[in-house]
Amino acid sequence: MKINKYNSFLFAMLFGFGLSSNAQSKQWTLEECVRYALENNITIKQSELDLKNAAIDKKGALGNFLPSVNANASHSWNVGLNQNITTGLLENQTTQYSSIGASVGVDIYRGLQNQNTMRKAKLSIISSQYQLLKMQEDVSLNVASAFLQILSNKEDLKVKKEQLAIDEKRLARSEEMVSAGTIPRGDLYDLKATVATDKQNIAVSENNLLISKLSLAQLLQLKEFADFDVVDDTNVKDENNILAQSPVEIYNKARETRTELKLAQTNLEIAEKNVTIAKGAYQPTLSAFYNFNTRASYSDVITGSTLNTANPTSQIGFVQGTNQAVLQNNYSPVLGGAAPIFDQFNDNKGQSFGLQLTVPIFNGFATRNNVERSKVSLEKSKIDLEQKSLDLQRNVYTAFTDAKAALNTYEASTVTLEARQQAYNYAKEKYDVGLMNSFDFTQAQTLLTNAQSDVIRTKYDYMFKIKILEFYFGIPIVPIITK
């Protein structure tokens, strides 16, 4: 009773927000599931954003070759005691100034760092493309695994339901036989327990099926999955005859096609560029610059002069010998309004340009440490590439061995099922005529059920192992179209 309540709660929790159960559900094929996941999976979308970032970094590397152009403008107020630029005297006054300017700078030589940064940016785009492709391949495998798990759980549930139907018929027949006194009542109790066990097994199988559907729906990023279902595909064939290939042939093919090796090789090339860029900091840099500035003042300006009538002359010396005073006329400036602002901007223009050479001599070992750090990263990239190659070899041989073993296990389980079916048929004949008790017959039936479950499990295990082996041989689950 508790199990039934749990099943009802789980079903309502997982599918209560979906469509009506009476609606016609779409059955997805494996290819449809994979393609939908490639377009909607969150992890893949993150990798696509990483690729866009790499493209932006390339634009930034291109910008290093272009000149930098800046413009500036300011307006200031000077309040209090400050120098009058007209008279040169210190006065308590408020003055205003406006200035505008522009500057241009361009790198002529930076130790080839700009060129190497551009090459690195191009490699980074390739690396991001490989990373996106690898993520697509991983998601495809995960979808295939989840898809086959649903098929396995569906077949397992089907077997459990068929077994329940058989046992319920046996229970009804046994009740009649007990009433007729043909078999003891203890056999009836055994059958009731068997039927109850069958219902428990169905409940577990239904839960497993619901959870496997939920797992695949999450991989596909489906918002509504109440009616989500997949087509029943029980084809168990090595269509590409992949097992006819030797592990050496599959490994050699994988070395040419596997994305993780291409990604590791590209990352190694990026690490080499990082070393070259870091070494470029040892070299001098040469840059060119150009500056333009002008200003305007809002203060009054001197437009002329007039004789100071209050103090027309002043002594500036005397004649030696006669002591006659030497006088000069005193003039007072005549002030006028400031010139038009644009005229001032034109009259006060100033320009400067030149070359700047910077030679690194000592910067606290910063450059050397950067070079050493990039060399360490390069060694790590080399080791990573070697490790990826070793992992690929191990994975290929393991996948080949697993596929072979899965095929042998599946074939053995089918032979076992045929034998168990014959044994069950023979036991049923004996039980029907009263030559076998209920306990022994239930044992034969349990062995048949276990054999059926083993065939289902080994069949889909073999199918998935074949998909993995094809994956290493360069045969995708569905063709991946790169953007």
C-alpha positions as CSV (number, residue, x, y, z in Angstrom):
1,M,0.0,0.0,0.0
2,K,2.9,2.4,0.9
3,I,4.5,1.6,-2.5
4,N,1.4,2.5,-4.4
5,K,1.1,5.8,-2.5
6,Y,4.7,6.5,-3.3
7,N,4.2,5.7,-7.0
8,S,1.2,8.1,-7.1
9,F,3.2,10.9,-5.4
10,L,6.2,10.5,-7.7
11,F,4.1,10.4,-10.8
12,A,2.3,13.6,-9.7
13,M,5.5,15.3,-8.9
14,L,7.3,14.5,-12.1
15,F,4.4,14.9,-14.5
16,G,1.8,17.1,-12.8
17,F,2.9,20.2,-14.6
18,G,2.8,18.7,-18.1
19,L,0.1,18.2,-20.7
20,S,-3.0,16.3,-20.3
21,S,-2.6,12.5,-20.2
22,N,-5.2,12.1,-22.9
23,A,-3.2,14.1,-25.4
24,Q,-1.4,12.2,-28.1
25,S,2.3,11.9,-27.1
26,K,5.1,12.3,-29.5
27,Q,7.5,9.4,-29.7
28,W,11.1,10.7,-30.2
29,T,13.7,8.8,-32.2
30,L,17.3,8.7,-31.1
31,E,18.3,11.1,-33.9
32,E,15.6,13.6,-32.9
33,C,16.7,13.4,-29.3
34,V,20.3,14.0,-30.2
35,R,19.6,16.9,-32.5
36,Y,17.3,18.6,-30.1
37,A,19.9,18.3,-27.3
38,L,22.6,19.8,-29.6
39,E,20.4,22.8,-30.1
40,N,19.1,23.3,-26.6
41,N,21.5,21.8,-24.0
42,I,22.7,24.4,-21.5
43,T,26.3,23.0,-21.4
44,I,26.5,23.3,-25.2
45,K,25.2,26.9,-25.1
46,Q,27.9,27.8,-22.6
47,S,30.5,26.4,-25.0
48,E,29.0,28.4,-27.8
49,L,29.4,31.5,-25.6
50,D,33.0,30.6,-25.0
51,L,33.5,30.5,-28.8
52,K,32.0,34.0,-29.1
53,N,34.4,35.2,-26.4
54,A,37.3,33.8,-28.4
55,A,36.1,35.7,-31.5
56,I,35.9,38.9,-29.4
57,D,39.5,38.3,-28.2
58,K,40.6,38.0,-31.8
59,K,39.1,41.5,-32.5
60,G,41.0,42.8,-29.5
61,A,44.2,41.3,-30.9
62,L,43.5,43.0,-34.2
63,G,43.0,46.3,-32.4
64,N,46.6,46.2,-31.0
65,F,47.8,47.0,-34.6
66,L,45.6,50.1,-34.8
67,P,46.5,53.5,-33.4
68,S,44.9,54.8,-30.3
69,V,43.1,58.2,-30.7
70,N,41.8,60.2,-27.8
71,A,40.2,63.6,-27.4
72,N,39.8,65.8,-24.3
73,A,38.1,69.0,-23.3
74,S,38.0,70.9,-20.1
75,H,36.6,74.1,-18.6
76,S,37.9,75.5,-15.3
77,W,37.2,78.3,-12.9
78,N,40.0,79.9,-10.8
79,V,38.6,81.7,-7.8
80,G,40.6,83.9,-5.3
81,L,44.2,85.1,-5.4
82,N,45.7,84.1,-8.7
83,Q,47.8,85.7,-11.5
84,N,46.2,87.8,-14.0
85,I,47.5,86.5,-17.3
86,T,46.9,89.9,-18.8
87,T,48.8,92.1,-16.4
88,G,50.9,89.5,-14.8
89,L,49.9,90.7,-11.3
90,L,48.4,88.7,-8.5
91,E,44.8,89.7,-8.0
92,N,41.7,88.4,-6.2
93,Q,39.6,87.5,-9.2
94,T,37.6,84.7,-10.8
95,T,38.9,83.6,-14.2
96,Q,37.6,80.9,-16.6
97,Y,39.5,78.9,-19.2
98,S,38.5,76.3,-21.8
99,S,40.9,73.9,-23.4
100,I,40.6,71.1,-26.0
101,G,43.1,68.6,-27.2
102,A,43.7,65.3,-29.0
103,S,46.3,62.7,-29.0
104,V,47.3,59.8,-31.3
105,G,49.6,56.9,-30.4
106,V,50.7,53.9,-32.4
107,D,53.0,51.0,-31.7
108,I,55.7,50.5,-34.3
109,Y,57.5,47.7,-32.6
110,R,56.8,45.7,-29.4
111,G,59.0,42.6,-29.7
112,L,56.5,41.0,-32.2
113,Q,54.0,40.6,-29.3
114,N,51.1,42.0,-31.3
115,Q,51.7,39.5,-34.1
116,N,52.0,36.6,-31.7
117,T,49.0,37.7,-29.8
118,M,47.0,37.7,-33.0
119,R,48.2,34.1,-33.9
120,K,47.3,33.0,-30.3
121,A,43.8,34.5,-30.7
122,K,43.3,32.5,-33.9
123,L,44.4,29.3,-32.2
124,S,42.1,30.1,-29.3
125,I,39.1,30.2,-31.7
126,I,40.1,26.8,-33.0
127,S,40.5,25.5,-29.5
128,S,37.0,26.8,-28.6
129,Q,35.6,25.2,-31.7
130,Y,37.1,21.8,-30.7
131,Q,35.8,22.3,-27.1
132,L,32.3,22.9,-28.5
133,L,32.6,19.9,-30.7
134,K,33.8,17.7,-27.8
135,M,30.9,18.9,-25.7
136,Q,28.4,18.1,-28.5
137,E,29.9,14.6,-28.8
138,D,29.7,14.0,-25.0
139,V,26.1,15.2,-25.0
140,S,25.3,12.9,-27.9
141,L,26.7,9.9,-26.0
142,N,24.8,10.8,-22.8
143,V,21.6,11.2,-24.8
144,A,22.2,7.8,-26.5
145,S,22.9,6.2,-23.1
146,A,19.7,7.7,-21.6
147,F,17.7,6.8,-24.7
148,L,18.8,3.1,-24.5
149,Q,18.1,3.1,-20.7
150,I,14.5,4.1,-21.4
151,L,14.2,1.3,-24.0
152,S,15.6,-1.2,-21.5
153,N,13.3,-0.1,-18.7
154,K,10.3,-0.2,-21.1
155,E,11.0,-3.8,-22.1
156,D,11.7,-4.7,-18.5
157,L,8.3,-3.3,-17.5
158,K,6.6,-5.1,-20.3
159,V,8.1,-8.4,-19.1
160,K,7.0,-7.7,-15.6
161,K,3.4,-7.0,-16.7
162,E,3.3,-10.1,-18.8
163,Q,4.5,-12.1,-15.8
164,L,1.8,-10.5,-13.6
165,A,-0.9,-11.4,-16.2
166,I,0.3,-15.1,-16.2
167,D,0.4,-15.3,-12.5
168,E,-3.1,-13.7,-12.1
169,K,-4.5,-16.4,-14.4
170,R,-2.7,-19.1,-12.4
171,L,-4.1,-17.6,-9.2
172,A,-7.7,-17.6,-10.6
173,R,-7.2,-21.2,-11.7
174,S,-5.7,-22.3,-8.4
175,E,-8.6,-20.8,-6.5
176,E,-10.9,-23.0,-8.6
177,M,-8.7,-26.0,-8.0
178,V,-8.6,-25.4,-4.2
179,S,-12.4,-25.1,-4.1
180,A,-12.5,-28.4,-6.0
181,G,-9.9,-29.9,-3.5
182,T,-7.4,-30.7,-6.3
183,I,-4.5,-28.8,-4.8
184,P,-3.7,-27.8,-1.2
185,R,-4.6,-24.3,0.1
186,G,-0.9,-23.7,0.8
187,D,-0.2,-23.6,-2.9
188,L,-2.9,-20.8,-3.2
189,Y,-1.1,-18.7,-0.6
190,D,2.2,-19.1,-2.5
191,L,0.5,-17.8,-5.6
192,K,-1.0,-14.9,-3.8
193,A,2.5,-14.0,-2.5
194,T,3.9,-14.4,-6.1
195,V,1.2,-12.0,-7.5
196,A,2.0,-9.4,-4.8
197,T,5.7,-9.7,-5.6
198,D,4.9,-9.2,-9.3
199,K,3.0,-6.0,-8.5
200,Q,5.9,-4.7,-6.4
201,N,8.3,-5.4,-9.3
202,I,6.0,-3.5,-11.6
203,A,6.0,-0.6,-9.3
204,V,9.8,-0.5,-9.2
205,S,10.0,-0.9,-13.0
206,E,7.5,2.0,-13.5
207,N,9.6,4.2,-11.2
208,N,12.8,3.3,-13.1
209,L,11.1,4.1,-16.4
210,L,9.8,7.5,-15.1
211,I,13.2,8.5,-13.8
212,S,15.0,7.4,-17.0
213,K,12.5,9.5,-19.0
214,L,13.1,12.5,-16.7
215,S,16.8,12.1,-17.1
216,L,16.6,12.2,-20.9
217,A,14.1,15.1,-20.8
218,Q,16.5,17.1,-18.7
219,L,19.3,16.5,-21.1
220,L,17.1,17.8,-23.9
221,Q,16.1,20.8,-21.7
222,L,12.4,20.0,-22.3
223,K,10.0,22.3,-20.4
224,E,7.0,20.1,-20.8
225,F,7.7,16.3,-20.5
226,A,4.4,14.8,-19.3
227,D,3.9,12.9,-22.5
228,F,7.5,12.5,-23.3
229,D,8.2,9.1,-24.8
230,V,10.6,7.4,-27.3
231,V,10.1,5.0,-30.1
232,D,10.5,1.3,-29.4
233,D,13.6,0.3,-31.3
234,T,14.8,-3.2,-30.5
235,N,17.2,-3.5,-33.5
236,V,20.4,-5.1,-32.2
237,K,22.9,-5.1,-35.1
238,D,26.4,-4.0,-35.7
239,E,25.4,-2.2,-38.8
240,N,28.9,-0.7,-39.4
241,N,30.6,-4.0,-38.7
242,I,32.8,-2.2,-36.3
243,L,33.8,-5.4,-34.5
244,A,35.4,-6.6,-37.7
245,Q,38.1,-3.9,-37.2
246,S,41.1,-4.6,-35.0
247,P,41.8,-2.4,-31.9
248,V,44.9,-1.1,-33.6
249,E,42.9,0.1,-36.6
250,I,40.3,1.7,-34.4
251,Y,43.0,3.4,-32.4
252,N,44.8,4.7,-35.5
253,K,41.5,6.1,-36.8
254,A,40.7,7.7,-33.4
255,R,44.1,9.5,-33.4
256,E,43.1,11.1,-36.6
257,T,39.5,12.0,-35.7
258,R,39.1,12.3,-31.9
259,T,38.4,15.8,-30.8
260,E,40.2,15.6,-27.4
261,L,43.5,15.0,-29.2
262,K,43.0,17.9,-31.5
263,L,42.0,20.1,-28.6
264,A,45.1,19.1,-26.6
265,Q,47.3,19.7,-29.7
266,T,45.8,23.2,-30.2
267,N,46.3,24.0,-26.5
268,L,49.9,23.0,-26.8
269,E,50.3,25.5,-29.7
270,I,48.7,28.2,-27.6
271,A,51.1,27.5,-24.8
272,E,54.0,27.8,-27.3
273,K,52.7,31.2,-28.4
274,N,52.4,32.3,-24.7
275,V,56.1,31.6,-24.3
276,T,56.9,33.6,-27.4
277,I,54.8,36.5,-26.2
278,A,56.4,36.5,-22.8
279,K,59.9,36.6,-24.3
280,G,58.9,39.6,-26.4
281,A,58.8,41.7,-23.3
282,Y,62.6,41.4,-23.2
283,Q,62.9,43.5,-26.4
284,P,62.6,47.3,-26.6
285,T,59.4,49.0,-27.8
286,L,59.1,51.8,-30.2
287,S,56.0,54.0,-30.5
288,A,55.0,57.2,-32.3
289,F,52.8,59.9,-30.9
290,Y,51.1,63.1,-31.9
291,N,49.5,65.7,-29.6
292,F,47.3,68.7,-30.4
293,N,46.0,71.3,-27.9
294,T,44.6,74.8,-27.8
295,R,42.9,77.0,-25.2
296,A,40.7,80.1,-24.7
297,S,40.4,82.6,-21.9
298,Y,37.3,84.6,-20.9
299,S,39.4,87.4,-19.1
300,D,39.7,90.9,-20.5
301,V,42.7,91.6,-22.7
302,I,44.9,94.7,-23.3
303,T,43.8,96.5,-26.4
304,G,46.0,99.6,-26.1
305,S,47.5,102.1,-23.6
306,T,47.1,105.7,-22.5
307,L,49.2,108.2,-20.6
308,N,48.7,108.1,-16.9
309,T,47.6,111.7,-16.1
310,A,47.7,111.2,-12.4
311,N,51.3,110.1,-12.5
312,P,52.6,110.9,-16.0
313,T,56.3,110.1,-15.4
314,S,58.5,108.1,-13.3
315,Q,62.3,108.3,-12.7
316,I,64.2,105.4,-14.0
317,G,67.8,106.7,-13.3
318,F,70.0,109.8,-13.4
319,V,72.8,111.2,-15.6
320,Q,76.2,110.5,-14.1
321,G,78.1,113.7,-13.4
322,T,75.1,116.1,-13.5
323,N,72.7,114.0,-11.5
324,Q,69.9,115.0,-13.9
325,A,66.9,112.7,-13.5
326,V,66.0,110.3,-16.3
327,L,62.3,110.1,-16.7
328,Q,59.9,107.9,-18.6
329,N,56.2,108.2,-19.4
330,N,53.8,106.1,-17.4
331,Y,51.1,104.5,-19.4
332,S,47.9,102.7,-18.2
333,P,46.7,99.7,-20.2
334,V,43.4,100.0,-22.0
335,L,41.4,96.7,-21.4
336,G,38.9,95.2,-23.8
337,G,36.7,92.2,-23.9
338,A,38.1,88.7,-24.7
339,A,38.5,87.8,-28.3
340,P,35.9,85.4,-29.8
341,I,36.4,81.9,-28.4
342,F,37.0,80.2,-31.8
343,D,39.5,82.9,-32.8
344,Q,41.4,82.1,-29.6
345,F,41.3,78.4,-30.3
346,N,42.8,79.1,-33.7
347,D,45.4,81.5,-32.4
348,N,46.5,79.4,-29.4
349,K,47.0,76.1,-31.3
350,G,49.9,73.9,-30.2
351,Q,51.2,70.6,-31.6
352,S,53.8,68.0,-30.6
353,F,54.9,64.7,-32.2
354,G,57.8,62.3,-32.0
355,L,59.0,58.8,-31.3
356,Q,59.4,57.1,-28.0
357,L,61.8,54.2,-27.4
358,T,61.6,52.1,-24.2
359,V,64.3,49.7,-23.4
360,P,63.6,47.2,-20.5
361,I,66.5,47.0,-18.1
362,F,65.1,45.8,-14.8
363,N,61.5,45.3,-13.6
364,G,61.9,43.2,-10.5
365,F,62.2,39.9,-12.5
366,A,58.6,40.3,-13.6
367,T,59.4,39.5,-17.3
368,R,61.6,36.6,-16.4
369,N,59.0,35.1,-14.1
370,N,56.4,35.4,-16.8
371,V,58.6,33.6,-19.2
372,E,59.3,30.8,-16.7
373,R,55.7,30.5,-15.8
374,S,54.7,30.2,-19.5
375,K,57.4,27.5,-20.0
376,V,55.9,25.6,-17.1
377,S,52.4,25.8,-18.7
378,L,54.0,24.6,-22.0
379,E,55.4,21.5,-20.3
380,K,52.0,20.9,-18.7
381,S,50.4,21.1,-22.2
382,K,52.9,18.6,-23.5
383,I,52.2,16.2,-20.7
384,D,48.5,16.7,-21.2
385,L,48.7,15.8,-24.9
386,E,50.7,12.7,-24.1
387,Q,48.2,11.7,-21.4
388,K,45.3,12.2,-23.8
389,S,47.0,9.9,-26.3
390,L,47.5,7.3,-23.6
391,D,44.0,7.6,-22.4
392,L,42.6,7.3,-25.9
393,Q,44.6,4.1,-26.5
394,R,43.4,2.6,-23.2
395,N,39.8,3.7,-23.9
396,V,39.8,2.3,-27.4
397,Y,41.1,-1.1,-26.2
398,T,38.7,-1.1,-23.3
399,A,35.8,-0.2,-25.5
400,F,36.7,-2.9,-28.0
401,T,37.0,-5.5,-25.2
402,D,33.8,-4.4,-23.6
403,A,31.9,-4.6,-26.9
404,K,33.2,-8.1,-27.5
405,A,32.3,-9.2,-24.0
406,A,28.9,-7.5,-24.3
407,L,28.2,-9.4,-27.5
408,N,29.3,-12.7,-26.0
409,T,27.2,-12.0,-22.9
410,Y,24.1,-11.1,-25.0
411,E,24.4,-14.3,-27.1
412,A,24.9,-16.4,-24.0
413,S,21.9,-14.8,-22.3
414,T,19.7,-15.6,-25.4
415,V,20.8,-19.2,-25.3
416,T,20.0,-19.3,-21.5
417,L,16.6,-17.7,-22.2
418,E,15.7,-20.4,-24.7
419,A,16.7,-23.1,-22.3
420,R,14.8,-21.5,-19.4
421,Q,11.8,-21.1,-21.6
422,Q,11.9,-24.8,-22.5
423,A,12.4,-25.7,-18.8
424,Y,9.4,-23.5,-17.9
425,N,7.2,-25.1,-20.5
426,Y,8.1,-28.5,-19.2
427,A,7.5,-27.5,-15.6
428,K,4.1,-26.0,-16.6
429,E,3.1,-29.2,-18.2
430,K,4.0,-31.1,-15.0
431,Y,2.3,-28.6,-12.8
432,D,-0.9,-28.6,-14.9
433,V,-1.2,-32.4,-14.3
434,G,-0.3,-32.2,-10.7
435,L,3.2,-33.7,-11.0
436,M,5.0,-30.5,-9.6
437,N,4.1,-28.5,-6.6
438,S,3.6,-24.8,-6.6
439,F,7.0,-23.9,-5.0
440,D,9.0,-25.8,-7.7
441,F,6.9,-24.3,-10.4
442,T,7.4,-20.8,-9.0
443,Q,11.1,-21.4,-9.0
444,A,11.1,-22.3,-12.7
445,Q,9.1,-19.3,-13.4
446,T,11.5,-17.0,-11.5
447,L,14.4,-18.4,-13.4
448,L,12.6,-17.7,-16.6
449,T,11.9,-14.1,-15.5
450,N,15.5,-13.6,-14.5
451,A,16.7,-14.9,-17.9
452,Q,14.3,-12.5,-19.7
453,S,15.7,-9.6,-17.7
454,D,19.2,-10.6,-18.4
455,V,18.5,-10.6,-22.2
456,I,17.1,-7.1,-22.0
457,R,20.0,-5.8,-19.9
458,T,22.7,-7.4,-22.0
459,K,21.0,-6.4,-25.3
460,Y,21.0,-2.7,-24.5
461,D,24.4,-2.9,-22.9
462,Y,25.8,-4.4,-26.1
463,M,24.0,-1.7,-28.2
464,F,25.6,1.1,-26.1
465,K,29.0,-0.5,-26.2
466,I,28.8,-0.7,-30.0
467,K,27.9,3.0,-30.1
468,I,30.9,3.9,-28.0
469,L,33.2,1.8,-30.3
470,E,31.8,3.5,-33.4
471,F,32.2,6.9,-31.6
472,Y,36.0,6.2,-31.3
473,F,36.1,5.1,-34.9
474,G,34.7,8.5,-36.0
475,I,31.1,7.4,-36.7
476,P,28.9,9.9,-34.9
477,I,25.5,9.0,-33.5
478,V,24.1,11.8,-35.8
479,P,26.2,14.1,-38.0
480,I,27.2,17.2,-36.1
481,I,27.0,20.4,-38.2
482,T,29.5,23.0,-36.9
483,K,28.3,26.6,-37.0
